[in-house]
């Protein structure tokens, strides 16, 4: 089974890619922003 941290990370990645494509935002920029939050 996966840890909660892994599930959250995968879920966040999915959201970042999903919203990134919709808003046409660069995915690397989104990843760096979330990386700073953690």
Buried (B, 14 or more C-beta within 10 A) or exposed (E): EEEEEEEEBEEBBEEBEEEBEEEEEEEEEBBEEBEEEE
